[in-house]
């Protein structure tokens, strides 16, 4: 089984991150399964909505590494039970991206995901 490709999108406002991910999704093949974990809540009308090809998870704001990765771990485990081809992680702050990358490179995630892009807004 191929690893799920992960794109990190961090910094900027929630709307900027969601806009970047929405634009990237339009370039993906329409038959790919995808998932997105977005930190925070939309500022207004959300651009991304769940559909059969996109599993969408919105989580409360809070630095993923500073809160012990519990929310990230639970959400990732749910997603990776039936892994998508691509996963977007929209994070409010890019200050601790290196800690999140380290987390994703540890077992069991090191065999389940492959870091593809690190977009900092």
MMTF fields as JSON, N, C-alpha, C and O atoms, coordinates in Angstrom:
{
  "mmtfVersion": "1.0.0",
  "mmtfProducer": "UNKNOWN",
  "numBonds": 483,
  "numAtoms": 484,
  "numGroups": 121,
  "numChains": 1,
  "numModels": 1,
  "chainsPerModel": [1],
  "groupsPerChain": [121],
  "chainIdList": ["A"],
  "bondAtomList": [4, 2, 8, 6, 12, 10, 16, 14, 20, 18, 24, 22, 28, 26, 32, 30, 36, 34, 40, 38, 44, 42, 48, 46, 52, 50, 56, 54, 60, 58, 64, 62, 68, 66, 72, 70, 76, 74, 80, 78, 84, 82, 88, 86, 92, 90, 96, 94, 100, 98, 104, 102, 108, 106, 112, 110, 116, 114, 120, 118, 124, 122, 128, 126, 132, 130, 136, 134, 140, 138, 144, 142, 148, 146, 152, 150, 156, 154, 160, 158, 164, 162, 168, 166, 172, 170, 176, 174, 180, 178, 184, 182, 188, 186, 192, 190, 196, 194, 200, 198, 204, 202, 208, 206, 212, 210, 216, 214, 220, 218, 224, 222, 228, 226, 232, 230, 236, 234, 240, 238, 244, 242, 248, 246, 252, 250, 256, 254, 260, 258, 264, 262, 268, 266, 272, 270, 276, 274, 280, 278, 284, 282, 288, 286, 292, 290, 296, 294, 300, 298, 304, 302, 308, 306, 312, 310, 316, 314, 320, 318, 324, 322, 328, 326, 332, 330, 336, 334, 340, 338, 344, 342, 348, 346, 352, 350, 356, 354, 360, 358, 364, 362, 368, 366, 372, 370, 376, 374, 380, 378, 384, 382, 388, 386, 392, 390, 396, 394, 400, 398, 404, 402, 408, 406, 412, 410, 416, 414, 420, 418, 424, 422, 428, 426, 432, 430, 436, 434, 440, 438, 444, 442, 448, 446, 452, 450, 456, 454, 460, 458, 464, 462, 468, 466, 472, 470, 476, 474, 480, 478],
  "bondOrderList": [1, 1, 1, 1, 1, 1, 1, 1, 1, 1, 1, 1, 1, 1, 1, 1, 1, 1, 1, 1, 1, 1, 1, 1, 1, 1, 1, 1, 1, 1, 1, 1, 1, 1, 1, 1, 1, 1, 1, 1, 1, 1, 1, 1, 1, 1, 1, 1, 1, 1, 1, 1, 1, 1, 1, 1, 1, 1, 1, 1, 1, 1, 1, 1, 1, 1, 1, 1, 1, 1, 1, 1, 1, 1, 1, 1, 1, 1, 1, 1, 1, 1, 1, 1, 1, 1, 1, 1, 1, 1, 1, 1, 1, 1, 1, 1, 1, 1, 1, 1, 1, 1, 1, 1, 1, 1, 1, 1, 1, 1, 1, 1, 1, 1, 1, 1, 1, 1, 1, 1],
  "groupList": [{"groupName": "UNK", "atomNameList": ["N", "CA", "C", "O"], "elementList": ["N", "C", "C", "O"], "formalChargeList": [0, 0, 0, 0], "bondAtomList": [1, 0, 2, 1, 3, 2], "bondOrderList": [1, 1, 2], "singleLetterCode": "X", "chemCompType": "L-PEPTIDE LINKING"}],
  "groupTypeList": [0, 0, 0, 0, 0, 0, 0, 0, 0, 0, 0, 0, 0, 0, 0, 0, 0, 0, 0, 0, 0, 0, 0, 0, 0, 0, 0, 0, 0, 0, 0, 0, 0, 0, 0, 0, 0, 0, 0, 0, 0, 0, 0, 0, 0, 0, 0, 0, 0, 0, 0, 0, 0, 0, 0, 0, 0, 0, 0, 0, 0, 0, 0, 0, 0, 0, 0, 0, 0, 0, 0, 0, 0, 0, 0, 0, 0, 0, 0, 0, 0, 0, 0, 0, 0, 0, 0, 0, 0, 0, 0, 0, 0, 0, 0, 0, 0, 0, 0, 0, 0, 0, 0, 0, 0, 0, 0, 0, 0, 0, 0, 0, 0, 0, 0, 0, 0, 0, 0, 0, 0],
  "groupIdList": [1, 2, 3, 4, 5, 6, 7, 8, 9, 10, 11, 12, 13, 14, 15, 16, 17, 18, 19, 20, 21, 22, 23, 24, 25, 26, 27, 28, 29, 30, 31, 32, 33, 34, 35, 36, 37, 38, 39, 40, 41, 42, 43, 44, 45, 46, 47, 48, 49, 50, 51, 52, 53, 54, 55, 56, 57, 58, 59, 60, 61, 62, 63, 64, 65, 66, 67, 68, 69, 70, 71, 72, 73, 74, 75, 76, 77, 78, 79, 80, 81, 82, 83, 84, 85, 86, 87, 88, 89, 90, 91, 92, 93, 94, 95, 96, 97, 98, 99, 100, 101, 102, 103, 104, 105, 106, 107, 108, 109, 110, 111, 112, 113, 114, 115, 116, 117, 118, 119, 120, 121],
  "secStructList": [7, 7, 7, 3, 3, 3, 3, 3, 3, 3, 1, 1, 7, 2, 2, 2, 2, 2, 2, 2, 2, 2, 2, 2, 2, 2, 2, 1, 7, 6, 6, 7, 7, 3, 3, 3, 3, 3, 3, 1, 7, 7, 1, 1, 1, 7, 1, 7, 7, 7, 5, 6, 6, 3, 3, 3, 3, 3, 3, 7, 7, 1, 7, 6, 6, 6, 6, 6, 6, 2, 2, 2, 2, 2, 2, 2, 2, 2, 2, 2, 6, 6, 7, 7, 1, 3, 3, 3, 3, 3, 3, 1, 7, 7, 6, 6, 2, 2, 2, 2, 2, 2, 2, 2, 6, 1, 6, 6, 2, 2, 2, 2, 3, 3, 3, 3, 3, 3, 3, 3, 7],
  "xCoordList": [0.841, 0.0, 0.884, 1.84, 0.555, 1.312, 0.974, -0.147, 1.967, 1.756, 0.879, 0.901, 0.12, -0.719, 0.196, 1.016, 0.06, 0.857, 0.287, -0.919, 1.163, 0.726, 1.3, 2.497, 0.407, 0.81, 0.482, -0.667, 1.489, 1.305, 1.059, 1.833, -0.005, -0.315, -0.463, -1.392, 0.455, 0.452, 0.614, 1.077, 0.21, 0.328, -0.872, -1.822, -0.808, -1.891, -3.185, -3.183, -4.279, -5.586, -6.209, -5.739, -7.264, -7.983, -8.436, -8.304, -8.97, -9.459, -8.338, -8.547, -7.154, -6.022, -5.612, -5.341, -5.569, -5.199, -6.258, -5.934, -7.528, -8.616, -8.641, -8.887, -8.393, -8.348, -7.226, -7.421, -6.046, -4.922, -5.276, -5.03, -5.85, -6.209, -7.294, -7.21, -8.307, -9.379, -8.803, -9.208, -7.863, -7.241, -6.433, -6.472, -5.71, -4.918, -5.819, -5.467, -6.971, -7.89, -8.399, -8.685, -8.512, -9.005, -7.994, -8.355, -6.732, -5.692, -5.505, -4.809, -6.122, -6.011, -6.905, -7.901, -6.539, -7.406, -8.746, -8.773, -9.853, -11.164, -11.504, -12.456, -10.767, -11.118, -10.267, -10.407, -9.403, -8.57, -9.354, -10.176, -9.101, -9.68, -8.743, -7.525, -9.324, -8.53, -9.149, -10.329, -8.326, -8.796, -8.092, -7.005, -8.735, -8.145, -8.45, -9.58, -7.426, -7.572, -7.281, -6.169, -8.274, -8.14, -8.246, -9.236, -7.219, -7.21, -7.974, -7.672, -8.955, -9.745, -11.09, -11.47, -11.804, -13.138, -13.154, -12.415, -13.994, -14.062, -14.418, -15.162, -13.862, -14.142, -15.534, -16.106, -16.064, -17.384, -17.911, -17.974, -18.283, -18.774, -17.595, -16.683, -17.581, -16.452, -16.367, -17.385, -15.144, -14.916, -14.938, -15.346, -14.497, -14.43, -15.609, -15.937, -16.229, -17.337, -17.064, -16.518, -17.433, -17.214, -18.021, -19.134, -17.439, -18.156, -17.575, -16.658, -18.076, -17.587, -16.078, -15.485, -15.451, -14.019, -13.174, -11.948, -13.805, -13.067, -13.632, -14.772, -12.824, -13.156, -12.596, -11.406, -13.439, -13.047, -13.185, -14.232, -12.12, -12.095, -11.66, -10.596, -12.475, -12.115, -11.856, -12.673, -10.705, -10.358, -10.114, -9.761, -10.307, -10.138, -8.705, -7.769, -8.53, -7.181, -6.364, -6.888, -5.109, -4.163, -2.967, -3.133, -1.793, -0.574, -0.542, -0.627, -0.421, -0.481, 0.615, 0.373, 1.8, 2.862, 2.777, 3.154, 2.288, 2.235, 1.11, 1.175, 0.083, -1.012, -0.874, -1.84, 0.327, 0.628, 0.186, 0.203, -0.203, -0.596, -1.812, -2.103, -2.541, -3.665, -4.739, -5.185, -5.155, -6.189, -5.682, -6.409, -4.438, -3.864, -3.784, -4.132, -3.335, -3.185, -4.539, -4.65, -5.553, -6.881, -7.446, -7.969, -7.34, -7.869, -7.116, -7.737, -5.796, -5.006, -5.338, -5.474, -5.468, -5.791, -7.125, -7.264, -8.094, -9.396, -9.246, -9.788, -8.521, -8.338, -7.565, -7.921, -6.512, -5.623, -6.15, -5.51, -7.308, -7.941, -8.337, -8.288, -8.728, -9.035, -8.323, -8.956, -7.002, -6.189, -6.552, -6.772, -6.609, -6.792, -5.473, -4.423, -5.548, -4.327, -3.556, -2.326, -4.289, -3.643, -4.358, -5.582, -3.55, -4.044, -3.459, -2.248, -4.312, -3.881, -4.027, -5.068, -2.986, -3.028, -2.932, -1.883, -4.022, -4.055, -3.854, -4.736, -2.693, -2.315, -2.191, -1.617, -2.738, -2.768, -1.379, -1.141, -0.479, 0.835, 1.915, 1.869, 2.88, 3.971, 5.224, 6.289, 5.087, 6.232, 6.804, 8.017, 5.958, 6.421, 6.265, 6.076, 6.346, 6.191, 7.221, 6.901, 8.441, 9.48, 9.071, 9.37, 8.388, 7.916, 6.836, 6.812, 5.945, 4.903, 5.508, 5.086, 6.481, 7.161, 7.834, 7.751, 8.493, 9.127, 8.085, 8.321, 6.938, 5.853, 5.417, 5.223, 5.264, 4.821, 5.882, 5.565, 7.127, 8.206, 8.44, 9.322, 7.653, 7.771, 6.751, 5.715, 7.061, 6.089, 4.787, 4.819, 3.686, 3.462, 3.319, 3.215, 3.313, 3.022, 4.094, 3.799, 5.325, 6.407, 6.16, 6.705, 5.352, 5.028, 3.692, 3.365, 2.926, 1.581, 1.465, 0.586, 2.361, 2.304, 3.657, 4.703, 3.601, 4.815, 4.651, 3.718, 5.548, 5.471, 5.802, 6.843, 4.905, 5.029, 5.405, 6.362, 4.657, 4.902, 4.744, 3.997, 5.464, 5.345, 5.113, 6.055, 3.852, 3.469, 3.284, 2.472, 4.039, 3.933, 3.402, 4.026, 2.24, 1.558, 1.973, 1.519],
  "yCoordList": [-1.181, 0.0, 1.241, 1.337, 2.19, 3.425, 4.328, 4.323, 5.107, 6.046, 7.203, 7.585, 7.744, 8.916, 10.141, 10.389, 10.896, 12.111, 13.224, 13.469, 13.899, 14.949, 16.29, 16.428, 17.27, 18.643, 19.471, 19.506, 20.138, 21.034, 22.44, 22.939, 23.073, 24.453, 25.22, 24.972, 26.157, 26.817, 28.324, 28.845, 29.012, 30.463, 31.144, 30.492, 32.444, 33.221, 33.066, 32.602, 33.455, 33.328, 31.991, 31.314, 31.629, 30.401, 30.463, 29.486, 31.611, 31.778, 31.613, 31.003, 32.143, 31.996, 30.527, 30.058, 29.81, 28.384, 27.586, 26.751, 27.849, 27.129, 27.446, 26.553, 28.689, 29.081, 28.354, 27.871, 28.267, 27.569, 26.096, 25.549, 25.459, 24.038, 23.847, 22.915, 24.707, 24.599, 24.708, 23.965, 25.629, 25.777, 24.531, 24.071, 23.989, 22.781, 21.602, 20.783, 21.513, 20.407, 20.443, 19.396, 21.623, 21.707, 21.135, 20.796, 21.027, 20.485, 18.979, 18.349, 18.399, 16.962, 16.217, 16.755, 14.991, 14.169, 14.0, 13.784, 14.093, 14.059, 12.727, 12.663, 11.689, 10.397, 10.032, 8.939, 10.921, 10.649, 10.854, 11.765, 10.011, 10.26, 11.203, 11.025, 12.203, 13.202, 13.485, 13.226, 14.023, 14.426, 15.731, 16.028, 16.497, 17.743, 17.877, 17.667, 18.23, 18.575, 20.065, 20.503, 20.838, 22.286, 22.741, 22.476, 23.424, 23.946, 25.256, 26.174, 25.346, 26.562, 26.433, 25.365, 27.542, 27.58, 28.602, 29.585, 28.379, 29.341, 30.732, 30.895, 31.741, 33.13, 33.542, 34.494, 32.853, 33.164, 31.911, 30.848, 32.033, 30.892, 29.99, 30.445, 28.726, 27.853, 27.559, 27.408, 27.48, 27.141, 25.632, 25.149, 24.898, 23.443, 22.816, 23.174, 21.879, 21.131, 19.641, 19.256, 18.809, 17.372, 16.866, 17.323, 15.928, 15.233, 13.825, 13.493, 13.001, 11.617, 11.477, 10.469, 12.486, 12.41, 13.189, 13.086, 13.964, 14.776, 14.564, 14.93, 13.972, 13.874, 15.119, 15.41, 15.849, 17.133, 17.106, 16.737, 17.5, 17.537, 18.92, 19.394, 19.568, 20.867, 20.632, 20.035, 21.109, 20.916, 22.274, 23.249, 22.31, 23.557, 24.066, 23.272, 25.381, 25.941, 25.577, 25.509, 25.353, 25.03, 24.338, 23.404, 24.757, 24.206, 22.689, 22.173, 21.986, 20.522, 19.886, 18.881, 20.458, 19.824, 20.243, 19.472, 21.451, 21.933, 21.288, 21.251, 20.782, 20.146, 18.629, 17.909, 18.15, 16.73, 15.872, 14.645, 16.476, 15.753, 14.864, 14.082, 14.945, 14.04, 14.208, 13.219, 15.433, 15.67, 15.23, 14.586, 15.579, 15.185, 13.662, 13.096, 13.013, 11.554, 10.864, 9.954, 11.284, 10.668, 10.899, 9.974, 12.123, 12.445, 11.687, 11.131, 11.658, 10.914, 9.425, 8.799, 8.864, 7.44, 7.144, 6.126, 8.011, 7.832, 7.891, 7.052, 8.87, 9.047, 7.875, 7.377, 7.439, 6.436, 5.011, 4.086, 4.817, 3.49, 3.145, 1.985, 4.159, 4.029, 5.193, 6.189, 5.068, 6.23, 6.839, 6.129, 8.158, 8.852, 8.852, 8.508, 9.239, 9.379, 10.607, 10.596, 11.673, 12.914, 13.463, 13.391, 14.019, 14.646, 16.046, 16.227, 17.031, 18.41, 18.705, 18.426, 19.269, 19.703, 21.223, 21.782, 21.891, 23.351, 23.794, 23.622, 24.365, 24.735, 26.248, 26.921, 26.769, 28.214, 28.814, 29.92, 28.125, 28.684, 27.801, 26.578, 28.415, 27.616, 27.631, 27.18, 28.147, 28.273, 26.913, 26.787, 25.896, 24.594, 23.488, 22.32, 23.866, 22.876, 21.76, 20.597, 22.091, 21.055, 19.991, 18.813, 20.385, 19.4, 18.51, 17.307, 19.087, 18.29, 17.334, 16.181, 17.797, 16.922, 15.773, 14.624, 16.068, 15.017, 13.993, 12.788, 14.47, 13.599, 12.665, 11.469, 13.207, 12.411, 11.418, 10.46, 11.651, 10.749, 9.621, 8.785, 9.595, 8.553, 7.449, 7.69, 6.21, 5.117, 5.457, 6.099, 5.066, 4.296, 5.166, 4.649, 6.494, 7.395, 7.389, 7.665, 7.081, 7.074, 6.06, 6.204, 5.043, 4.056, 4.346, 3.72, 5.275, 5.536, 6.822, 6.954, 7.776, 9.063, 9.408, 8.957, 10.215, 10.731, 12.232, 12.693, 13.0, 14.462, 14.883, 14.514, 15.66, 16.026, 17.495, 17.823, 18.385, 19.817, 20.485, 20.018, 21.586, 22.41, 23.837, 24.545, 24.249, 25.569, 26.486, 26.206, 27.579, 28.547, 29.856, 30.5, 30.234, 31.441, 32.636, 33.754],
  "zCoordList": [0.0, 0.0, 0.0, 0.77, -0.872, -0.961, 0.209, 0.715, 0.63, 1.727, 1.26, 0.09, 2.18, 1.934, 1.814, 2.698, 0.735, 0.552, 1.416, 1.41, 2.163, 3.084, 2.641, 2.389, 2.555, 2.292, 3.522, 3.963, 4.077, 5.213, 4.679, 3.861, 5.134, 4.757, 6.058, 6.826, 6.311, 7.616, 7.49, 6.475, 8.577, 8.652, 8.015, 7.582, 7.968, 7.385, 8.167, 9.307, 7.55, 8.183, 7.79, 6.875, 8.494, 8.149, 6.69, 5.953, 6.28, 4.916, 3.9, 2.852, 4.188, 3.264, 3.124, 2.019, 4.239, 4.175, 3.423, 2.579, 3.738, 3.079, 1.583, 0.773, 1.209, -0.206, -0.925, -2.04, -0.305, -0.925, -1.141, -2.217, -0.127, -0.237, -1.292, -2.091, -1.312, -2.312, -3.724, -4.617, -3.928, -5.249, -5.604, -6.745, -4.641, -4.898, -5.249, -6.098, -4.603, -4.879, -6.313, -6.893, -6.887, -8.262, -9.251, -10.378, -8.839, -9.712, -9.543, -10.339, -8.515, -8.28, -9.265, -9.75, -9.548, -10.382, -9.676, -8.465, -10.398, -9.73, -9.06, -8.282, -9.337, -8.756, -7.543, -6.996, -7.126, -5.965, -4.678, -4.583, -3.697, -2.374, -1.631, -1.645, -0.984, -0.284, 1.076, 1.312, 1.959, 3.278, 3.636, 3.141, 4.504, 4.987, 6.472, 6.914, 7.227, 8.636, 8.717, 8.421, 9.116, 9.18, 10.626, 11.307, 11.077, 12.439, 12.468, 11.705, 13.338, 13.484, 12.817, 12.336, 12.796, 12.2, 11.078, 11.124, 10.065, 8.959, 9.458, 10.425, 8.769, 9.112, 8.654, 9.183, 7.704, 7.148, 6.479, 7.097, 5.234, 4.475, 4.106, 3.415, 4.545, 4.227, 2.733, 2.056, 2.234, 0.825, 0.614, -0.442, 1.62, 1.518, 2.24, 3.371, 1.56, 2.147, 1.934, 0.899, 2.889, 2.703, 1.504, 1.245, 0.795, -0.273, -0.374, 0.377, -1.269, -1.321, -1.561, -1.178, -2.196, -2.457, -1.458, -1.48, -0.582, 0.39, 1.787, 2.076, 2.639, 4.063, 4.724, 4.6, 5.421, 5.982, 7.496, 8.028, 8.185, 9.648, 10.078, 9.68, 10.886, 11.468, 12.945, 13.646, 13.408, 14.813, 15.464, 14.801, 16.762, 17.515, 17.388, 17.296, 17.381, 17.302, 18.536, 19.648, 18.328, 19.393, 18.789, 18.006, 19.12, 18.527, 18.683, 19.797, 17.577, 17.584, 18.438, 19.107, 18.42, 19.217, 20.682, 21.564, 20.953, 22.335, 23.151, 24.379, 22.467, 23.198, 23.187, 23.44, 22.894, 23.007, 21.84, 21.94, 20.753, 19.546, 19.705, 18.8, 20.816, 21.035, 19.962, 19.38, 19.695, 18.691, 17.32, 16.563, 17.001, 15.712, 15.602, 14.566, 16.644, 16.635, 16.433, 15.612, 17.165, 17.046, 15.643, 15.022, 15.152, 13.829, 12.74, 11.834, 12.817, 11.834, 11.858, 10.806, 13.044, 13.135, 12.461, 11.784, 12.638, 11.973, 10.461, 9.741, 9.992, 8.553, 7.948, 6.88, 8.629, 8.056, 8.152, 7.653, 8.784, 8.739, 7.308, 6.901, 6.557, 5.139, 4.45, 4.101, 4.253, 3.88, 2.529, 1.548, 2.501, 1.225, 0.46, 1.002, -0.796, -1.585, -1.113, -1.071, -0.754, -0.317, 0.905, 1.023, 1.822, 3.038, 3.13, 3.004, 3.348, 3.58, 5.065, 5.659, 5.662, 7.055, 7.061, 6.74, 7.424, 7.495, 8.931, 9.773, 9.208, 10.571, 10.712, 9.856, 11.805, 12.028, 12.154, 11.669, 12.78, 13.089, 12.49, 12.621, 11.839, 11.271, 12.146, 11.726, 13.348, 14.252, 14.654, 14.823, 14.809, 15.281, 14.231, 14.572, 12.966, 11.889, 12.026, 11.781, 12.411, 12.543, 13.552, 13.355, 14.637, 15.619, 15.017, 15.277, 14.216, 13.573, 12.55, 12.456, 11.789, 10.828, 11.565, 11.13, 12.666, 13.47, 13.936, 13.858, 14.417, 14.855, 13.723, 13.943, 12.518, 11.381, 10.896, 10.19, 11.274, 10.865, 11.867, 11.667, 12.944, 13.963, 13.686, 13.065, 14.163, 14.007, 14.713, 15.764, 14.193, 12.969, 11.73, 10.617, 11.914, 10.803, 9.723, 8.56, 10.087, 9.103, 7.989, 6.895, 8.251, 7.225, 6.547, 5.538, 7.081, 6.571, 5.769, 4.917, 6.043, 5.345, 4.751, 5.216, 3.717, 3.078, 2.93, 2.272, 3.535, 3.432, 2.012, 1.468, 1.418, 0.018, -0.129, -0.83, 0.528, 0.412, 1.77, 2.63, 1.944, 3.148, 2.669, 2.311, 2.665, 2.17, 3.379, 4.261, 3.413, 4.506, 3.96, 3.117, 4.459, 3.959, 4.812, 4.569]
}
